[in-house]
Amino acid sequence: MLLPERPPPGYDGAKAWEGMIVKNMAEAATGERRKRDASATRAELIAAATDEFAEKGLAGARVEEIAARTATSKHMIYYHFGSKDGLYRAVLEQAYDEFRIAEGSLDYDDLPALDALSTLVGATFDVHASRPQIVRIIMAENINLGQQIRSIDSFQQRELALETMRRILNRGAEEGTLRRGLDPLQIHLTVAALCFHYIANVHTFGHVFELEAHSPDQMTLRRNEVIATVVSRCAATTEMEDR
């Protein structure tokens, strides 16, 4: 907030000067509130749109119904995102950001590499399991050949998504607990595939194999199996024998 260095001509005494300061502070506070309100509105619309797009897809979702899930109007959707497609792209970007946040929320450098890898895989499974709406949206985007995701510039910067995996694998190779020469991208893709596939097929698996595939017990069993599969692939032979 910028204040004048001295009272302008015509102002008589401290009272007028104090009034100007209060006015400037009020305007600054109003500006901050507007920024916070705009951010909250965007977040509310993205959350509502995530559910709507997960249920009906991009083609079936309507901006009126998305707005009805919130305390705003459809005009706010156009104001903040420009179009329904713009809102959909924001939802996609937020979805992938959630994966990155979950993967980066722990300090893996404080753990032995093998434990860090297990923790990373578990965290990735957990975010898939807790956000099935995101899984459905990504499934739909792939059915549509990734048409919308290609126009999101930030996805061209996602090399950082591999950095955590790369650090863990490199450290494990130095410790002698993980194999040397593992490709961080391939291991990352394997983890994503194992986590994504189960959540994407949880309803059909439940019917075909006559089990409560989304129950806490089954989710825990599957989570442990995914971790064991990835650790088995990456661990040095001596480490696997010790386990």
C-alpha positions in Angstrom: 0.0 0.0 0.0 1.4 3.4 -1.1 0.8 6.5 1.1 1.6 10.1 0.2 4.8 11.4 1.6 3.1 14.5 3.0 -0.5 16.0 3.2 -1.5 17.5 -0.1 -2.3 21.3 -0.2 -5.7 22.2 1.2 -5.6 19.6 4.0 -5.9 21.3 7.4 -4.5 19.4 10.3 -3.9 15.9 11.5 -7.6 14.9 11.2 -7.7 15.2 7.5 -4.4 13.5 7.1 -5.5 10.6 9.3 -8.7 10.3 7.2 -6.7 9.9 4.1 -4.6 7.1 5.7 -7.7 5.3 6.8 -9.3 5.6 3.4 -6.1 4.2 1.7 -5.9 1.3 4.1 -9.6 0.5 3.6 -9.1 0.5 -0.2 -6.1 -1.8 0.2 -8.1 -4.2 2.4 -10.9 -4.2 0.0 -8.5 -5.1 -2.8 -7.1 -8.0 -0.8 -10.6 -9.3 0.1 -11.5 -9.2 -3.6 -8.5 -11.3 -4.4 -9.4 -13.8 -1.7 -13.0 -13.9 -2.8 -12.0 -14.4 -6.5 -9.7 -17.3 -5.4 -12.4 -18.8 -3.3 -14.9 -18.6 -6.1 -12.5 -20.3 -8.6 -11.8 -23.1 -6.1 -15.6 -23.6 -5.5 -16.3 -23.7 -9.2 -13.5 -26.2 -9.9 -14.7 -28.4 -7.0 -18.3 -28.4 -8.3 -17.2 -28.9 -11.9 -15.0 -31.9 -10.9 -18.1 -33.7 -9.7 -20.2 -32.7 -12.7 -17.6 -33.6 -15.3 -16.9 -36.9 -13.5 -20.6 -37.8 -13.7 -21.5 -36.5 -17.2 -18.2 -35.9 -19.1 -17.3 -32.7 -20.9 -20.1 -33.0 -23.5 -22.8 -33.8 -21.0 -22.0 -31.3 -18.3 -23.9 -28.0 -18.3 -22.6 -24.7 -16.9 -26.0 -24.1 -15.3 -25.8 -27.3 -13.3 -22.3 -26.6 -12.3 -23.2 -23.1 -11.1 -26.2 -24.6 -9.3 -23.9 -26.7 -7.2 -22.3 -23.5 -5.9 -23.3 -20.1 -4.4 -22.4 -18.4 -7.7 -23.9 -18.1 -11.2 -23.0 -19.3 -14.6 -21.8 -15.8 -15.5 -19.0 -16.3 -12.9 -17.8 -19.4 -14.9 -17.4 -17.4 -18.0 -15.8 -14.6 -16.1 -13.1 -16.8 -14.5 -12.6 -19.5 -17.1 -13.9 -18.0 -20.4 -15.9 -21.1 -21.4 -17.0 -24.6 -20.3 -13.9 -25.9 -22.0 -11.8 -23.5 -20.1 -13.3 -24.7 -16.8 -12.7 -28.3 -17.9 -9.0 -27.6 -18.5 -8.8 -26.0 -15.1 -10.3 -29.1 -13.6 -7.7 -31.3 -15.4 -4.8 -29.1 -14.3 -6.1 -29.2 -10.7 -6.4 -33.0 -10.9 -2.8 -33.5 -11.9 -1.7 -30.9 -9.3 -3.4 -33.1 -6.6 -1.2 -36.0 -7.6 1.9 -33.9 -7.5 1.0 -32.4 -4.2 0.3 -35.9 -2.7 3.6 -37.2 -4.0 5.6 -34.2 -2.8 3.9 -33.7 0.6 6.4 -35.9 2.5 10.1 -35.4 3.1 11.4 -38.6 1.4 15.0 -37.5 1.8 14.7 -38.3 5.6 13.8 -41.9 4.9 16.0 -44.8 3.7 15.5 -45.1 -0.1 13.5 -48.4 0.1 11.2 -47.0 2.7 10.9 -43.7 0.7 9.9 -45.7 -2.4 7.2 -47.6 -0.5 5.9 -44.4 1.0 5.7 -42.7 -2.4 3.8 -45.6 -3.9 1.4 -45.7 -1.0 0.8 -41.9 -1.2 0.1 -42.2 -5.0 -2.4 -45.1 -4.4 -4.1 -43.1 -1.6 -4.8 -40.0 -3.8 -6.2 -42.2 -6.5 -8.4 -44.0 -4.0 -9.6 -40.8 -2.3 -10.4 -39.0 -5.6 -12.2 -41.4 -7.9 -13.8 -38.4 -9.6 -10.3 -37.5 -10.9 -9.8 -41.0 -12.2 -13.0 -40.9 -14.2 -12.2 -37.5 -15.7 -8.8 -38.7 -16.8 -10.4 -41.8 -18.3 -12.8 -39.6 -20.3 -10.0 -37.4 -21.5 -8.2 -40.4 -22.8 -11.3 -41.6 -24.6 -11.3 -38.2 -26.3 -7.6 -38.7 -27.3 -6.4 -36.0 -24.9 -7.8 -33.1 -26.9 -8.1 -30.7 -24.0 -5.0 -31.6 -22.1 -2.8 -30.7 -25.1 -3.8 -27.1 -24.8 -2.6 -26.7 -21.2 0.8 -25.1 -21.3 1.8 -26.2 -17.8 1.8 -29.8 -18.7 4.9 -29.2 -20.9 6.7 -28.3 -17.6 5.9 -31.5 -15.7 9.4 -32.9 -15.7 9.4 -32.0 -12.1 6.9 -34.8 -11.5 9.8 -37.3 -12.0 12.2 -35.5 -9.7 11.1 -37.1 -6.5 11.3 -40.6 -8.1 14.7 -39.8 -9.6 16.1 -38.8 -6.2 14.9 -41.9 -4.5 16.2 -44.2 -7.2 19.6 -42.5 -7.3 19.9 -42.6 -3.5 18.9 -46.2 -3.4 21.5 -47.2 -6.0 24.2 -45.4 -3.9 23.0 -47.1 -0.7 22.9 -50.5 -2.5 19.3 -51.1 -1.6 17.8 -50.4 -5.1 18.9 -51.6 -8.5 21.2 -49.4 -10.6 20.0 -48.2 -14.0 16.3 -47.9 -13.2 14.5 -45.4 -15.4 12.5 -42.9 -13.2 9.9 -42.4 -16.0 9.2 -46.1 -16.4 8.9 -46.7 -12.7 6.7 -43.6 -12.4 4.4 -45.0 -15.2 4.3 -48.4 -13.5 3.2 -46.9 -10.2 0.6 -44.7 -12.0 -0.7 -47.7 -14.0 -1.1 -50.0 -11.0 -2.9 -47.3 -8.9 -5.1 -46.0 -11.7 -6.2 -49.4 -13.0 -7.7 -50.7 -9.8 -9.7 -47.5 -9.0 -10.8 -47.2 -12.7 -12.2 -50.7 -12.6 -13.3 -51.0 -9.0 -17.0 -51.5 -9.9 -16.5 -54.1 -12.5 -13.9 -56.0 -10.4 -16.4 -56.0 -7.6 -19.1 -57.6 -9.8 -16.8 -60.1 -11.7 -15.0 -61.4 -8.6 -17.9 -61.0 -6.2 -16.1 -58.8 -3.6 -16.5 -55.4 -2.1 -13.7 -54.0 -4.2 -14.0 -50.5 -2.7 -14.2 -51.6 0.9 -11.4 -50.4 3.3 -10.1 -54.0 3.7 -9.9 -54.6 -0.1 -8.3 -51.2 -0.6 -5.7 -52.0 2.0 -5.0 -55.4 0.4 -4.6 -53.8 -3.0 -2.5 -50.9 -1.7 -0.1 -53.4 -0.1 0.1 -55.5 -3.3 0.9 -52.4 -5.4 3.7 -51.4 -3.0 5.1 -54.9 -2.9 5.1 -55.2 -6.7 7.0 -51.9 -7.2 9.4 -52.6 -4.4 10.1 -56.1 -5.9 10.8 -54.6 -9.3 13.2 -52.0 -7.9 14.9 -53.5 -4.9 18.4 -55.0 -5.1 18.5 -58.8 -4.9 20.0 -58.9 -1.4 17.3 -56.6 -0.1 14.5 -58.8 -1.4 16.2 -61.9 0.1 16.4 -60.1 3.5 12.7 -59.4 3.3 
